[in-house]
């Protein structure tokens, strides 16, 4: 497993607070100019965070939290930052990620009503060559917009019209939600009419190996009688990514001794292998992967980790004596 060079949300925040690091590069101020703190304050007031979905060198669609100029039209501005050769390219510098919307694409309109976003693209959005690129565009747009609190599904329009399919055959006549999945994995032996979709988070990295991130993958697995979604999710995580270009985040032998769910909190009791794993540099990725994956496939909003029935304590920036909540940010823009 690659050495971790990306500080994920939570760890990043703790390290910044502990070291006094700034989210903006240091600059030398002239004696008569504004103070560095004032400049940074002005910059912070003029930007806001948002999540875009970009594609990596292996074709996987990846979430990334970036900063954009403050605007009331967050949804449209976010999509505009996903157009190739546009203003959003700068935010991906050093990540190995690239924007998915073809160069020249315009967002002709975007309306959000009753949980549905209707987004109208210009014809340039169809300037791609492969089915994989088409699927990445749909995944990226749907998952970007449904990252917003007021959007549950997305209707795609092209020059003002709804199409039955895109040019490579992807169905787009009806609104699309996250139920359709992302970076879809379908096993040949699985009967789609008797199957379950699981969204699992594995690890990817740029070619240089100096920027690591979590990648959501939707895996279709056979239904199991009386299946427990938390146990099923953990079992599939332990199997690994089943795809080149992704790394596992959970050891195959690490299985929960006991799971218990009360309201929105899951208690997962592991053996000594959990304690050993969290003491490594991979610990943060593993914890985030488990929390994100379990939350994606259940109603769980936080997880209490225990080891042989006992609280594991502090590890790699986490206080595991308390439940770990689902992070609001998955991957941070490289600073």
One Martini backbone bead per residue (centre of mass of N, CA, C, O) as a GRO file, in nm:
protein
  335
    1UNK     BB    1   0.097   0.035   0.021
    2UNK     BB    2   0.091   0.352   0.004
    3UNK     BB    3   0.213   0.628   0.101
    4UNK     BB    4   0.078   0.881   0.295
    5UNK     BB    5   0.012   1.233   0.168
    6UNK     BB    6  -0.286   1.261   0.255
    7UNK     BB    7  -0.490   1.476   0.429
    8UNK     BB    8  -0.771   1.429   0.562
    9UNK     BB    9  -1.039   1.498   0.691
   10UNK     BB   10  -0.950   1.616   1.018
   11UNK     BB   11  -0.647   1.584   0.996
   12UNK     BB   12  -0.610   1.854   0.860
   13UNK     BB   13  -0.742   2.027   1.078
   14UNK     BB   14  -0.558   1.946   1.311
   15UNK     BB   15  -0.284   2.030   1.183
   16UNK     BB   16  -0.353   2.327   1.141
   17UNK     BB   17  -0.410   2.396   1.438
   18UNK     BB   18  -0.136   2.295   1.555
   19UNK     BB   19   0.059   2.475   1.346
   20UNK     BB   20  -0.075   2.738   1.207
   21UNK     BB   21  -0.170   2.698   0.934
   22UNK     BB   22  -0.241   2.803   0.612
   23UNK     BB   23  -0.466   2.818   0.323
   24UNK     BB   24  -0.244   3.022   0.228
   25UNK     BB   25   0.005   3.152   0.085
   26UNK     BB   26   0.285   3.302   0.143
   27UNK     BB   27   0.357   3.655   0.180
   28UNK     BB   28   0.518   3.954   0.116
   29UNK     BB   29   0.490   4.242   0.296
   30UNK     BB   30   0.463   4.559   0.298
   31UNK     BB   31   0.487   4.807   0.530
   32UNK     BB   32   0.229   4.970   0.383
   33UNK     BB   33   0.062   4.730   0.374
   34UNK     BB   34  -0.125   4.489   0.429
   35UNK     BB   35  -0.170   4.244   0.618
   36UNK     BB   36  -0.164   3.912   0.603
   37UNK     BB   37  -0.426   3.864   0.760
   38UNK     BB   38  -0.604   4.052   0.589
   39UNK     BB   39  -0.568   3.911   0.319
   40UNK     BB   40  -0.675   3.635   0.411
   41UNK     BB   41  -0.951   3.739   0.496
   42UNK     BB   42  -1.040   3.835   0.217
   43UNK     BB   43  -1.010   3.564   0.074
   44UNK     BB   44  -1.210   3.404   0.257
   45UNK     BB   45  -1.461   3.590   0.188
   46UNK     BB   46  -1.438   3.517  -0.146
   47UNK     BB   47  -1.476   3.215  -0.065
   48UNK     BB   48  -1.580   2.867  -0.135
   49UNK     BB   49  -1.691   2.555  -0.089
   50UNK     BB   50  -1.666   2.262  -0.309
   51UNK     BB   51  -1.778   1.977  -0.506
   52UNK     BB   52  -1.598   1.783  -0.728
   53UNK     BB   53  -1.588   1.568  -1.022
   54UNK     BB   54  -1.322   1.377  -1.129
   55UNK     BB   55  -1.059   1.231  -1.329
   56UNK     BB   56  -0.841   0.982  -1.354
   57UNK     BB   57  -0.589   0.786  -1.508
   58UNK     BB   58  -0.815   0.529  -1.475
   59UNK     BB   59  -1.126   0.658  -1.490
   60UNK     BB   60  -1.198   0.762  -1.216
   61UNK     BB   61  -1.431   0.902  -1.010
   62UNK     BB   62  -1.354   1.203  -0.810
   63UNK     BB   63  -1.361   1.366  -0.520
   64UNK     BB   64  -1.330   1.737  -0.466
   65UNK     BB   65  -1.234   1.990  -0.256
   66UNK     BB   66  -1.292   2.331  -0.331
   67UNK     BB   67  -1.230   2.666  -0.433
   68UNK     BB   68  -1.460   2.936  -0.479
   69UNK     BB   69  -1.631   3.187  -0.568
   70UNK     BB   70  -1.862   3.366  -0.444
   71UNK     BB   71  -2.207   3.240  -0.469
   72UNK     BB   72  -2.547   3.170  -0.533
   73UNK     BB   73  -2.459   2.979  -0.788
   74UNK     BB   74  -2.324   2.695  -0.707
   75UNK     BB   75  -2.399   2.478  -0.915
   76UNK     BB   76  -2.301   2.622  -1.172
   77UNK     BB   77  -2.012   2.693  -1.079
   78UNK     BB   78  -1.920   2.403  -1.038
   79UNK     BB   79  -1.958   2.303  -1.329
   80UNK     BB   80  -1.765   2.517  -1.455
   81UNK     BB   81  -1.513   2.375  -1.296
   82UNK     BB   82  -1.552   2.100  -1.503
   83UNK     BB   83  -1.414   2.235  -1.746
   84UNK     BB   84  -1.213   2.210  -1.986
   85UNK     BB   85  -0.999   2.474  -2.011
   86UNK     BB   86  -1.063   2.614  -1.740
   87UNK     BB   87  -1.074   2.751  -1.425
   88UNK     BB   88  -1.068   2.455  -1.279
   89UNK     BB   89  -0.779   2.339  -1.340
   90UNK     BB   90  -0.611   2.468  -1.106
   91UNK     BB   91  -0.737   2.286  -0.871
   92UNK     BB   92  -0.579   2.012  -1.001
   93UNK     BB   93  -0.304   2.065  -0.927
   94UNK     BB   94  -0.119   1.768  -0.846
   95UNK     BB   95  -0.353   1.528  -0.856
   96UNK     BB   96  -0.418   1.384  -1.153
   97UNK     BB   97  -0.667   1.536  -1.232
   98UNK     BB   98  -0.959   1.573  -1.449
   99UNK     BB   99  -1.182   1.707  -1.630
  100UNK     BB  100  -1.500   1.605  -1.791
  101UNK     BB  101  -1.588   1.844  -1.946
  102UNK     BB  102  -1.586   1.954  -2.239
  103UNK     BB  103  -1.462   2.171  -2.431
  104UNK     BB  104  -1.705   2.441  -2.451
  105UNK     BB  105  -1.896   2.399  -2.241
  106UNK     BB  106  -2.231   2.489  -2.154
  107UNK     BB  107  -2.446   2.643  -1.912
  108UNK     BB  108  -2.768   2.727  -1.998
  109UNK     BB  109  -2.903   2.584  -1.738
  110UNK     BB  110  -3.032   2.599  -1.380
  111UNK     BB  111  -3.274   2.409  -1.191
  112UNK     BB  112  -3.418   2.402  -0.857
  113UNK     BB  113  -3.679   2.155  -0.765
  114UNK     BB  114  -3.777   1.945  -0.538
  115UNK     BB  115  -3.473   1.799  -0.557
  116UNK     BB  116  -3.437   1.894  -0.863
  117UNK     BB  117  -3.199   1.905  -1.126
  118UNK     BB  118  -3.195   2.116  -1.416
  119UNK     BB  119  -2.961   2.060  -1.680
  120UNK     BB  120  -2.828   2.266  -1.947
  121UNK     BB  121  -2.654   2.174  -2.231
  122UNK     BB  122  -2.445   2.198  -2.463
  123UNK     BB  123  -2.328   2.021  -2.739
  124UNK     BB  124  -2.024   1.993  -2.630
  125UNK     BB  125  -2.078   1.759  -2.417
  126UNK     BB  126  -2.053   1.542  -2.679
  127UNK     BB  127  -1.721   1.571  -2.697
  128UNK     BB  128  -1.665   1.242  -2.731
  129UNK     BB  129  -1.552   0.881  -2.776
  130UNK     BB  130  -1.650   0.720  -2.516
  131UNK     BB  131  -1.824   0.536  -2.285
  132UNK     BB  132  -1.648   0.614  -2.041
  133UNK     BB  133  -1.679   0.919  -2.068
  134UNK     BB  134  -1.984   0.926  -2.047
  135UNK     BB  135  -2.009   0.799  -1.764
  136UNK     BB  136  -1.835   1.012  -1.620
  137UNK     BB  137  -2.017   1.252  -1.672
  138UNK     BB  138  -2.267   1.150  -1.529
  139UNK     BB  139  -2.145   1.091  -1.255
  140UNK     BB  140  -2.026   1.373  -1.198
  141UNK     BB  141  -2.284   1.542  -1.217
  142UNK     BB  142  -2.464   1.389  -1.015
  143UNK     BB  143  -2.264   1.390  -0.766
  144UNK     BB  144  -2.226   1.690  -0.749
  145UNK     BB  145  -2.524   1.786  -0.715
  146UNK     BB  146  -2.587   1.572  -0.472
  147UNK     BB  147  -2.399   1.729  -0.266
  148UNK     BB  148  -2.626   1.902  -0.236
  149UNK     BB  149  -2.883   1.955  -0.004
  150UNK     BB  150  -3.118   2.020  -0.254
  151UNK     BB  151  -3.020   1.740  -0.401
  152UNK     BB  152  -3.133   1.409  -0.544
  153UNK     BB  153  -3.168   1.482  -0.856
  154UNK     BB  154  -3.109   1.450  -1.226
  155UNK     BB  155  -3.171   1.645  -1.521
  156UNK     BB  156  -3.087   1.605  -1.852
  157UNK     BB  157  -2.993   1.852  -2.097
  158UNK     BB  158  -2.995   1.934  -2.465
  159UNK     BB  159  -3.061   2.214  -2.591
  160UNK     BB  160  -3.350   2.185  -2.417
  161UNK     BB  161  -3.340   1.862  -2.430
  162UNK     BB  162  -3.461   1.543  -2.395
  163UNK     BB  163  -3.298   1.238  -2.393
  164UNK     BB  164  -3.288   0.899  -2.402
  165UNK     BB  165  -2.983   0.918  -2.501
  166UNK     BB  166  -2.672   0.901  -2.544
  167UNK     BB  167  -2.439   0.830  -2.793
  168UNK     BB  168  -2.352   0.549  -2.617
  169UNK     BB  169  -2.641   0.473  -2.443
  170UNK     BB  170  -2.703   0.642  -2.203
  171UNK     BB  171  -2.953   0.684  -1.990
  172UNK     BB  172  -3.156   1.022  -1.979
  173UNK     BB  173  -3.473   1.059  -1.952
  174UNK     BB  174  -3.438   1.035  -1.652
  175UNK     BB  175  -3.384   1.090  -1.352
  176UNK     BB  176  -3.081   1.102  -1.155
  177UNK     BB  177  -2.923   0.914  -0.904
  178UNK     BB  178  -2.723   0.747  -0.673
  179UNK     BB  179  -2.853   0.468  -0.738
  180UNK     BB  180  -2.676   0.430  -1.007
  181UNK     BB  181  -2.398   0.515  -0.929
  182UNK     BB  182  -2.026   0.462  -0.927
  183UNK     BB  183  -1.797   0.308  -1.071
  184UNK     BB  184  -1.907   0.048  -1.194
  185UNK     BB  185  -1.955  -0.294  -1.063
  186UNK     BB  186  -2.000  -0.602  -1.253
  187UNK     BB  187  -2.077  -0.921  -1.208
  188UNK     BB  188  -2.135  -1.178  -1.424
  189UNK     BB  189  -2.299  -1.371  -1.200
  190UNK     BB  190  -2.504  -1.146  -1.161
  191UNK     BB  191  -2.839  -1.084  -1.084
  192UNK     BB  192  -3.002  -0.785  -1.114
  193UNK     BB  193  -3.286  -0.891  -0.977
  194UNK     BB  194  -3.075  -1.020  -0.730
  195UNK     BB  195  -2.952  -0.736  -0.607
  196UNK     BB  196  -2.688  -0.522  -0.468
  197UNK     BB  197  -2.592  -0.194  -0.393
  198UNK     BB  198  -2.254  -0.080  -0.333
  199UNK     BB  199  -2.072   0.175  -0.165
  200UNK     BB  200  -1.719   0.207  -0.199
  201UNK     BB  201  -1.400   0.292  -0.039
  202UNK     BB  202  -1.102   0.361  -0.200
  203UNK     BB  203  -0.764   0.388  -0.316
  204UNK     BB  204  -0.589   0.658  -0.464
  205UNK     BB  205  -0.343   0.796  -0.710
  206UNK     BB  206  -0.109   0.946  -0.841
  207UNK     BB  207   0.168   0.879  -1.029
  208UNK     BB  208   0.368   0.993  -0.797
  209UNK     BB  209   0.237   0.933  -0.500
  210UNK     BB  210   0.160   1.247  -0.361
  211UNK     BB  211  -0.167   1.185  -0.404
  212UNK     BB  212  -0.428   1.093  -0.201
  213UNK     BB  213  -0.747   0.907  -0.230
  214UNK     BB  214  -1.090   0.861  -0.238
  215UNK     BB  215  -1.298   0.602  -0.402
  216UNK     BB  216  -1.598   0.552  -0.541
  217UNK     BB  217  -1.770   0.227  -0.552
  218UNK     BB  218  -2.004   0.037  -0.735
  219UNK     BB  219  -2.134  -0.273  -0.618
  220UNK     BB  220  -2.265  -0.572  -0.747
  221UNK     BB  221  -2.450  -0.796  -0.542
  222UNK     BB  222  -2.578  -1.054  -0.405
  223UNK     BB  223  -2.830  -1.153  -0.242
  224UNK     BB  224  -2.899  -1.187   0.112
  225UNK     BB  225  -3.033  -1.339   0.354
  226UNK     BB  226  -3.078  -1.127   0.600
  227UNK     BB  227  -2.921  -0.876   0.541
  228UNK     BB  228  -2.650  -0.681   0.658
  229UNK     BB  229  -2.528  -0.386   0.549
  230UNK     BB  230  -2.281  -0.356   0.728
  231UNK     BB  231  -2.156  -0.638   0.694
  232UNK     BB  232  -2.151  -0.634   0.384
  233UNK     BB  233  -1.967  -0.391   0.353
  234UNK     BB  234  -1.721  -0.503   0.512
  235UNK     BB  235  -1.680  -0.755   0.335
  236UNK     BB  236  -1.624  -0.596   0.067
  237UNK     BB  237  -1.386  -0.428   0.164
  238UNK     BB  238  -1.201  -0.681   0.229
  239UNK     BB  239  -1.179  -0.765  -0.086
  240UNK     BB  240  -1.150  -0.512  -0.233
  241UNK     BB  241  -1.154  -0.345  -0.553
  242UNK     BB  242  -1.133  -0.516  -0.826
  243UNK     BB  243  -0.913  -0.297  -0.943
  244UNK     BB  244  -0.717  -0.126  -1.126
  245UNK     BB  245  -0.579   0.159  -0.944
  246UNK     BB  246  -0.654   0.034  -0.663
  247UNK     BB  247  -0.665   0.034  -0.306
  248UNK     BB  248  -0.676  -0.102  -0.019
  249UNK     BB  249  -0.800  -0.030   0.338
  250UNK     BB  250  -0.861  -0.331   0.417
  251UNK     BB  251  -0.799  -0.606   0.563
  252UNK     BB  252  -0.899  -0.927   0.494
  253UNK     BB  253  -0.895  -1.011   0.818
  254UNK     BB  254  -1.083  -0.762   0.889
  255UNK     BB  255  -1.334  -0.841   1.117
  256UNK     BB  256  -1.609  -0.821   1.285
  257UNK     BB  257  -1.723  -0.936   1.595
  258UNK     BB  258  -1.931  -0.684   1.618
  259UNK     BB  259  -2.265  -0.552   1.560
  260UNK     BB  260  -2.431  -0.229   1.634
  261UNK     BB  261  -2.759  -0.066   1.614
  262UNK     BB  262  -2.845   0.276   1.716
  263UNK     BB  263  -3.010   0.436   1.522
  264UNK     BB  264  -2.726   0.628   1.388
  265UNK     BB  265  -2.542   0.412   1.546
  266UNK     BB  266  -2.242   0.229   1.508
  267UNK     BB  267  -2.100  -0.065   1.649
  268UNK     BB  268  -1.755  -0.166   1.608
  269UNK     BB  269  -1.600  -0.479   1.673
  270UNK     BB  270  -1.263  -0.548   1.700
  271UNK     BB  271  -0.960  -0.660   1.681
  272UNK     BB  272  -0.617  -0.620   1.688
  273UNK     BB  273  -0.596  -0.538   1.382
  274UNK     BB  274  -0.712  -0.255   1.417
  275UNK     BB  275  -0.498  -0.135   1.601
  276UNK     BB  276  -0.264  -0.184   1.403
  277UNK     BB  277  -0.378  -0.015   1.161
  278UNK     BB  278  -0.412   0.269   1.318
  279UNK     BB  279  -0.084   0.291   1.366
  280UNK     BB  280  -0.069   0.377   1.082
  281UNK     BB  281  -0.075   0.573   0.792
  282UNK     BB  282  -0.359   0.420   0.708
  283UNK     BB  283  -0.574   0.489   0.925
  284UNK     BB  284  -0.741   0.726   0.807
  285UNK     BB  285  -0.843   0.585   0.550
  286UNK     BB  286  -0.986   0.351   0.689
  287UNK     BB  287  -1.189   0.507   0.860
  288UNK     BB  288  -1.319   0.666   0.627
  289UNK     BB  289  -1.404   0.425   0.458
  290UNK     BB  290  -1.594   0.295   0.661
  291UNK     BB  291  -1.783   0.534   0.715
  292UNK     BB  292  -1.867   0.596   0.421
  293UNK     BB  293  -1.969   0.313   0.341
  294UNK     BB  294  -2.180   0.265   0.559
  295UNK     BB  295  -2.346   0.529   0.507
  296UNK     BB  296  -2.414   0.463   0.199
  297UNK     BB  297  -2.576   0.169   0.302
  298UNK     BB  298  -2.721   0.341   0.532
  299UNK     BB  299  -2.840   0.520   0.831
  300UNK     BB  300  -2.567   0.585   0.917
  301UNK     BB  301  -2.370   0.866   1.088
  302UNK     BB  302  -2.203   0.688   1.302
  303UNK     BB  303  -1.896   0.550   1.462
  304UNK     BB  304  -1.814   0.303   1.703
  305UNK     BB  305  -1.506   0.205   1.807
  306UNK     BB  306  -1.383  -0.125   1.893
  307UNK     BB  307  -1.160  -0.337   2.105
  308UNK     BB  308  -1.256  -0.598   2.257
  309UNK     BB  309  -1.482  -0.389   2.392
  310UNK     BB  310  -1.282  -0.143   2.371
  311UNK     BB  311  -1.148   0.157   2.381
  312UNK     BB  312  -0.881   0.279   2.175
  313UNK     BB  313  -0.856   0.582   2.146
  314UNK     BB  314  -0.589   0.733   2.029
  315UNK     BB  315  -0.543   0.789   1.658
  316UNK     BB  316  -0.423   0.960   1.407
  317UNK     BB  317  -0.618   1.217   1.521
  318UNK     BB  318  -0.816   1.027   1.675
  319UNK     BB  319  -1.105   1.001   1.890
  320UNK     BB  320  -1.220   0.673   1.973
  321UNK     BB  321  -1.412   0.740   2.225
  322UNK     BB  322  -1.570   0.851   1.985
  323UNK     BB  323  -1.771   0.902   1.748
  324UNK     BB  324  -1.757   0.881   1.393
  325UNK     BB  325  -1.830   1.095   1.159
  326UNK     BB  326  -1.937   1.192   0.870
  327UNK     BB  327  -1.775   1.341   0.636
  328UNK     BB  328  -1.814   1.633   0.445
  329UNK     BB  329  -1.524   1.562   0.342
  330UNK     BB  330  -1.316   1.367   0.146
  331UNK     BB  331  -1.135   1.556  -0.047
  332UNK     BB  332  -0.862   1.768  -0.071
  333UNK     BB  333  -0.721   2.023  -0.183
  334UNK     BB  334  -0.420   2.098  -0.287
  335UNK     BB  335  -0.176   2.318  -0.111
   0.00000   0.00000   0.00000
